[in-house]
Amino acid sequence: SDFVVNAIEVGARENLWKRDFEITLEYGVRQPYAENGGPGGFAHAARNIGSVMQIAHDMEQACPNAWFVNFTNPMVRICDAVNRYSRIKAVGLCHQIYAGYVMVGVALAKDLGIVVPEGLTGVHAAVDQHPLQHRVREQVVPLIDIRAAGLNHFTWILSISDRRTGEDLYPLFRKRFFELDGTFEPLTRDMFSAFGSFPVPGDTHLCEYLPWMSDPQTKPWERYNIRLYDWDLFEAVRGFQLHRLNEMANGEATIEGLLDTDSEGALEMIENIAGTGTHYHLAANLPNNGQISNLPIGATVETPVHVDGAGIHPVHTGALPESIAELCRREIAVAQLCVDSVIEGNREKALQCLLLDPVITDIDVAKKILDRYLTEYKEYLPQFWR
């Protein structure tokens, strides 16, 4: 094999994610989202890393030169584990950059002639919002180019330009975004105002990495209307999709509906690395070799990339604004401690991971949450019990 595409999840995804959230509530910690950051980010990564590393080590024997193309979350931690603890080269792909395109499209709708469908309220992962977001996305992507950099689910727009004229649209976007109703991605709005650069992921991912989103007294999740993932609904959707796939595999249903789907980049990367073409991809996760000059070398960072027969080449985006870089550096430290602790089965490093996480504010609470996670998920984390 020249490419191994990974999109696994260890255990029942929605049920375990819900438990990651519920367990910390028992200790007074209300996580804003609990998927990729916070204590839930630790538990989620810890469950997935073991199986991912088994795949990577199998690749070392069977196809040591192949690319490991990753879609599994938490993206930064999974890619970091493969790149630092195996000889395999990993690249992580994620569609979240398109949340930035949707928000820019909504703000510049009148200027660019974009029709915003009625009922679009933001970029939250909700079944009723996905089709509306897609309608904006397919209109705006051909018109503008967004260059963003940072960490997965924590990238920041560095430039916005008109693909037709090359015009810098960032000043106009800044004006138009603050003319939108204040209920449209309000956390993103406040971060844009405070830090001067626009965060790409939307409120429900952005909130996972910020130290002011879990205060039980001020309840910022209420002020910003941060909606949790609808675990029960998406579990039902997943069950229906698996049922349909089984019907297709058994010849009981047509595959017609699978022929016109969106790509998240794996196909284009494979085609151009294996062939003679070139491809510009809006966002990919690779070890930092200087593409973001003020983040640690070797850390998993997300930037645009060029893809050709020689491989994947990150676009050098320069330095992030220093205040934003500091937020990213803290998350890098948390992610690497998480990976180290899981690979080594090291409880001390696992505790340090939680104590550095911005969601945690008490050392004894961190100890209790860690003990509870390791006990509840013992079947997935035997290395912590040796």
C-alpha positions as CSV (number, residue, x, y, z in Angstrom):
1,S,0.0,0.0,0.0
2,D,1.1,3.6,-0.7
3,F,-1.7,5.1,1.4
4,V,-3.6,4.0,4.5
5,V,-6.8,6.0,5.3
6,N,-7.8,6.0,8.9
7,A,-11.2,6.9,10.2
8,I,-11.7,4.6,13.2
9,E,-13.3,5.2,16.5
10,V,-12.7,2.8,19.4
11,G,-15.9,1.9,21.2
12,A,-19.4,3.4,20.8
13,R,-18.5,6.9,19.7
14,E,-21.6,8.9,20.9
15,N,-22.1,6.9,24.1
16,L,-18.5,7.2,25.2
17,W,-18.3,10.9,24.3
18,K,-21.5,11.5,26.4
19,R,-19.9,9.6,29.3
20,D,-16.7,11.7,29.0
21,F,-18.9,14.8,29.5
22,E,-21.1,13.3,32.2
23,I,-18.3,12.0,34.4
24,T,-16.7,15.4,34.9
25,L,-20.1,16.9,35.8
26,E,-20.0,14.7,38.9
27,Y,-16.9,16.7,40.0
28,G,-18.3,20.1,39.2
29,V,-16.5,20.5,35.8
30,R,-18.9,21.4,33.0
31,Q,-17.0,20.9,29.8
32,P,-18.1,23.1,26.9
33,Y,-17.9,20.3,24.2
34,A,-15.7,17.5,25.5
35,E,-14.5,16.0,22.2
36,N,-11.0,17.3,21.4
37,G,-10.1,19.5,24.3
38,G,-10.8,19.4,28.0
39,P,-10.7,16.2,30.0
40,G,-12.9,14.6,27.4
41,G,-10.2,15.3,24.8
42,F,-7.8,13.3,27.0
43,A,-10.2,10.4,27.3
44,H,-11.1,10.4,23.6
45,A,-7.5,10.4,22.5
46,A,-6.5,7.8,25.1
47,R,-9.1,5.3,23.8
48,N,-8.1,5.8,20.1
49,I,-4.3,6.1,20.3
50,G,-3.7,2.4,21.1
51,S,-5.5,1.0,18.0
52,V,-4.1,3.8,15.8
53,M,-0.6,2.9,16.9
54,Q,-1.2,-0.8,16.1
55,I,-2.1,0.2,12.6
56,A,1.1,2.4,12.4
57,H,3.3,-0.4,13.6
58,D,1.7,-2.8,11.1
59,M,2.5,-0.3,8.4
60,E,6.1,-0.2,9.5
61,Q,6.3,-3.8,8.6
62,A,4.0,-4.0,5.6
63,C,4.3,-0.5,3.9
64,P,6.9,1.6,5.7
65,N,6.8,4.3,3.0
66,A,3.1,4.7,2.9
67,W,1.2,7.8,4.0
68,F,-1.1,7.5,7.0
69,V,-4.1,9.7,6.1
70,N,-6.0,10.5,9.2
71,F,-9.5,11.6,9.9
72,T,-9.8,10.3,13.5
73,N,-10.2,12.8,16.3
74,P,-8.7,14.3,18.3
75,M,-6.7,15.2,15.2
76,V,-3.7,16.9,16.7
77,R,-3.1,14.1,19.3
78,I,-3.6,11.2,16.8
79,C,-1.2,12.7,14.2
80,D,1.3,13.6,16.9
81,A,1.3,10.0,18.2
82,V,1.9,8.5,14.8
83,N,4.6,11.0,13.8
84,R,6.5,11.0,17.1
85,Y,6.1,7.3,18.0
86,S,6.4,5.5,14.7
87,R,8.4,5.7,11.5
88,I,5.3,6.4,9.5
89,K,4.5,9.8,8.1
90,A,1.0,11.0,9.0
91,V,-1.1,13.8,7.5
92,G,-4.4,14.8,9.1
93,L,-7.4,16.1,7.1
94,C,-10.4,17.9,8.4
95,H,-13.3,19.9,6.9
96,Q,-13.4,22.5,9.6
97,I,-11.8,25.1,7.3
98,Y,-15.1,25.3,5.5
99,A,-16.8,26.7,8.7
100,G,-14.6,29.7,8.1
101,Y,-15.8,30.0,4.5
102,V,-19.4,29.8,5.6
103,M,-19.0,32.5,8.2
104,V,-17.1,34.8,5.7
105,G,-19.8,34.0,3.1
106,V,-22.6,35.0,5.4
107,A,-20.8,38.3,6.4
108,L,-20.0,39.2,2.7
109,A,-23.2,37.9,1.2
110,K,-24.4,41.2,-0.2
111,D,-20.9,42.1,-1.5
112,L,-20.3,38.8,-3.2
113,G,-23.9,38.1,-4.3
114,I,-24.2,35.0,-2.1
115,V,-27.7,33.8,-1.2
116,V,-27.8,32.8,2.5
117,P,-30.6,30.3,3.1
118,E,-33.3,31.1,5.6
119,G,-32.8,29.3,8.9
120,L,-28.9,29.3,8.9
121,T,-27.9,30.1,12.5
122,G,-24.2,29.2,12.5
123,V,-21.7,26.5,11.8
124,H,-22.7,24.1,14.6
125,A,-22.7,20.4,13.8
126,A,-26.5,19.9,13.6
127,V,-28.5,17.9,11.2
128,D,-30.7,20.8,10.3
129,Q,-27.8,23.1,9.7
130,H,-25.6,21.0,7.5
131,P,-27.5,21.4,4.2
132,L,-27.8,25.2,4.8
133,Q,-24.1,25.5,5.5
134,H,-23.3,23.5,2.4
135,R,-25.3,25.9,0.2
136,V,-23.3,28.8,1.4
137,R,-20.0,26.9,1.1
138,E,-20.5,25.9,-2.5
139,Q,-21.2,29.5,-3.4
140,V,-18.3,31.2,-1.6
141,V,-15.4,28.8,-2.1
142,P,-15.1,29.6,-5.9
143,L,-15.1,33.3,-5.0
144,I,-12.6,33.8,-2.2
145,D,-9.4,32.3,-0.9
146,I,-8.9,32.0,2.9
147,R,-5.4,31.3,4.3
148,A,-5.6,30.1,7.8
149,A,-3.1,28.5,10.2
150,G,-2.9,27.2,13.8
151,L,-4.0,23.9,15.2
152,N,-6.8,21.6,14.1
153,H,-10.1,23.1,15.3
154,F,-8.1,26.1,16.5
155,T,-7.0,27.9,13.3
156,W,-7.0,31.6,12.6
157,I,-7.6,33.5,9.3
158,L,-4.4,35.3,8.2
159,S,-5.8,36.5,4.9
160,I,-9.0,36.7,2.8
161,S,-8.7,37.5,-0.9
162,D,-10.9,37.7,-3.9
163,R,-9.9,34.8,-6.3
164,R,-10.9,36.9,-9.3
165,T,-9.2,40.2,-8.6
166,G,-6.8,39.4,-5.8
167,E,-8.4,42.1,-3.6
168,D,-7.7,42.0,0.1
169,L,-11.2,41.3,1.6
170,Y,-10.2,41.1,5.3
171,P,-10.9,44.8,6.1
172,L,-14.4,44.6,4.5
173,F,-15.1,41.3,6.2
174,R,-14.1,42.8,9.6
175,K,-16.6,45.6,9.0
176,R,-19.4,43.3,7.8
177,F,-19.0,40.6,10.4
178,F,-19.6,43.0,13.2
179,E,-22.7,44.2,11.4
180,L,-24.2,40.7,11.7
181,D,-26.7,39.9,14.5
182,G,-24.8,39.4,17.7
183,T,-26.3,35.9,18.2
184,F,-24.4,34.6,15.1
185,E,-21.4,32.7,16.5
186,P,-21.1,35.1,19.5
187,L,-17.9,33.5,21.0
188,T,-16.2,33.8,17.7
189,R,-17.3,37.4,17.6
190,D,-15.8,38.2,21.0
191,M,-12.5,36.4,20.1
192,F,-12.3,38.3,16.8
193,S,-12.8,41.5,18.6
194,A,-10.3,40.8,21.4
195,F,-7.5,39.2,19.4
196,G,-7.9,40.9,16.0
197,S,-7.7,37.6,14.0
198,F,-10.8,35.6,13.0
199,P,-11.0,32.0,14.4
200,V,-12.1,29.5,11.8
201,P,-13.8,26.6,13.7
202,G,-16.9,28.2,15.0
203,D,-18.0,28.4,18.6
204,T,-18.5,24.7,19.5
205,H,-14.9,23.8,18.7
206,L,-13.3,27.0,19.6
207,C,-14.7,26.8,23.1
208,E,-12.7,23.6,23.9
209,Y,-9.4,25.4,24.1
210,L,-10.2,28.5,26.0
211,P,-9.7,29.1,29.8
212,W,-12.8,31.2,30.2
213,M,-15.5,28.8,28.9
214,S,-16.1,26.5,31.9
215,D,-16.6,28.8,34.9
216,P,-19.6,27.4,36.9
217,Q,-20.4,30.8,38.3
218,T,-20.5,32.8,35.1
219,K,-21.8,29.9,33.0
220,P,-20.3,31.2,29.7
221,W,-21.8,28.2,27.8
222,E,-25.2,29.8,28.4
223,R,-24.2,33.3,27.5
224,Y,-22.7,32.1,24.2
225,N,-25.4,29.5,23.6
226,I,-22.8,26.7,23.2
227,R,-24.8,23.7,22.1
228,L,-23.5,20.2,22.9
229,Y,-23.3,17.5,20.3
230,D,-26.6,15.7,20.0
231,W,-25.3,12.3,21.0
232,D,-28.6,10.4,20.8
233,L,-29.6,11.8,17.5
234,F,-26.2,11.2,15.8
235,E,-26.2,7.7,17.3
236,A,-29.5,7.0,15.6
237,V,-28.2,8.6,12.3
238,R,-25.1,6.4,12.5
239,G,-27.2,3.3,13.0
240,F,-29.4,4.2,10.0
241,Q,-26.3,4.8,7.8
242,L,-24.8,1.4,8.8
243,H,-28.1,-0.2,8.0
244,R,-28.2,1.4,4.5
245,L,-24.6,0.4,3.8
246,N,-25.4,-3.2,4.7
247,E,-28.3,-3.1,2.3
248,M,-26.0,-1.7,-0.4
249,A,-23.4,-4.4,0.3
250,N,-26.1,-7.1,0.0
251,G,-27.4,-5.7,-3.2
252,E,-30.7,-4.7,-1.6
253,A,-30.2,-0.9,-2.2
254,T,-28.6,1.2,-4.9
255,I,-25.3,3.0,-4.4
256,E,-26.5,5.9,-6.5
257,G,-26.6,8.2,-3.5
258,L,-22.9,7.6,-2.8
259,L,-21.7,8.8,-6.2
260,D,-22.2,12.5,-5.6
261,T,-20.6,13.2,-2.3
262,D,-18.2,15.9,-0.9
263,S,-14.5,15.1,-0.7
264,E,-12.5,16.0,2.4
265,G,-9.3,15.8,0.5
266,A,-8.0,12.2,0.7
267,L,-8.9,11.4,-2.9
268,E,-7.1,14.5,-4.3
269,M,-4.0,13.9,-2.2
270,I,-3.8,10.3,-3.3
271,E,-4.3,11.2,-6.9
272,N,-1.7,13.8,-7.0
273,I,1.0,12.1,-4.9
274,A,0.5,8.9,-6.9
275,G,0.3,10.7,-10.3
276,T,1.8,13.7,-12.0
277,G,-0.7,16.5,-11.0
278,T,-0.5,19.2,-8.4
279,H,-3.1,20.1,-5.8
280,Y,-3.5,23.0,-3.4
281,H,-5.3,21.8,-0.2
282,L,-6.8,24.4,2.1
283,A,-5.8,22.7,5.4
284,A,-3.7,19.8,6.4
285,N,-2.1,18.7,9.6
286,L,1.7,18.0,9.5
287,P,4.6,18.3,11.9
288,N,5.8,21.9,12.1
289,N,9.1,22.3,10.2
290,G,8.8,26.1,10.3
291,Q,5.6,26.7,8.4
292,I,4.3,28.5,11.5
293,S,7.5,30.2,12.8
294,N,6.5,30.9,16.4
295,L,5.1,27.4,17.2
296,P,7.3,24.5,18.4
297,I,9.2,22.6,15.7
298,G,7.7,19.1,15.4
299,A,4.3,20.0,16.8
300,T,1.3,19.0,14.7
301,V,0.0,22.2,13.1
302,E,-2.6,23.0,10.4
303,T,-1.8,25.1,7.3
304,P,-2.5,25.0,3.6
305,V,-0.4,22.5,1.6
306,H,0.7,21.9,-1.9
307,V,0.5,18.2,-3.1
308,D,2.4,16.6,-5.9
309,G,4.4,13.5,-6.9
310,A,7.1,14.4,-4.4
311,G,4.7,14.5,-1.4
312,I,2.9,17.0,0.7
313,H,4.5,20.4,1.1
314,P,3.2,22.8,3.8
315,V,2.7,26.5,2.9
316,H,4.9,28.6,5.2
317,T,2.4,31.1,6.7
318,G,4.9,32.9,9.0
319,A,4.1,33.8,12.6
320,L,0.8,33.8,14.3
321,P,-0.1,36.9,16.4
322,E,1.8,36.3,19.6
323,S,-1.3,36.2,21.9
324,I,-2.8,33.5,19.6
325,A,0.4,31.6,19.4
326,E,0.5,31.4,23.2
327,L,-2.9,29.9,23.3
328,C,-1.8,27.4,20.7
329,R,1.5,26.6,22.5
330,R,-0.5,25.7,25.6
331,E,-2.7,23.3,23.7
332,I,0.4,21.8,22.0
333,A,1.8,21.1,25.5
334,V,-1.4,19.5,26.6
335,A,-1.7,17.4,23.5
336,Q,1.9,16.1,23.7
337,L,1.6,15.2,27.4
338,C,-1.6,13.3,26.5
339,V,0.2,11.3,23.8
340,D,3.2,10.7,26.0
341,S,1.1,9.5,28.9
342,V,-1.0,7.1,26.8
343,I,2.0,5.6,25.0
344,E,3.9,5.1,28.2
345,G,0.9,4.3,30.5
346,N,2.2,7.2,32.7
347,R,-0.3,8.4,35.2
348,E,1.9,11.3,36.3
349,K,2.0,12.7,32.7
350,A,-1.7,12.1,32.3
351,L,-2.4,14.2,35.4
352,Q,-0.1,16.9,34.1
353,C,-2.0,16.9,30.9
354,L,-5.3,17.6,32.8
355,L,-3.7,20.2,35.0
356,L,-2.4,22.2,32.0
357,D,-5.8,22.0,30.3
358,P,-7.7,25.3,30.5
359,V,-10.9,23.5,31.6
360,I,-9.4,22.3,34.8
361,T,-9.1,24.7,37.8
362,D,-8.4,22.4,40.8
363,I,-5.7,19.8,41.3
364,D,-7.8,17.4,43.5
365,V,-10.6,17.5,41.0
366,A,-8.2,16.7,38.2
367,K,-6.9,13.7,40.2
368,K,-10.5,12.4,40.7
369,I,-11.4,12.8,37.1
370,L,-8.3,11.0,35.9
371,D,-8.9,8.1,38.3
372,R,-12.5,7.8,37.2
373,Y,-11.6,7.9,33.5
374,L,-8.9,5.3,33.9
375,T,-11.2,3.1,35.9
376,E,-14.2,3.4,33.7
377,Y,-12.2,2.9,30.5
378,K,-9.9,0.2,31.9
379,E,-10.6,-2.2,29.0
380,Y,-9.4,0.4,26.5
381,L,-6.4,1.6,28.6
382,P,-4.6,-1.5,30.0
383,Q,-1.2,0.2,29.9
384,F,-2.2,2.4,32.9
385,W,-2.9,-0.7,35.0
386,R,0.4,-2.6,34.5
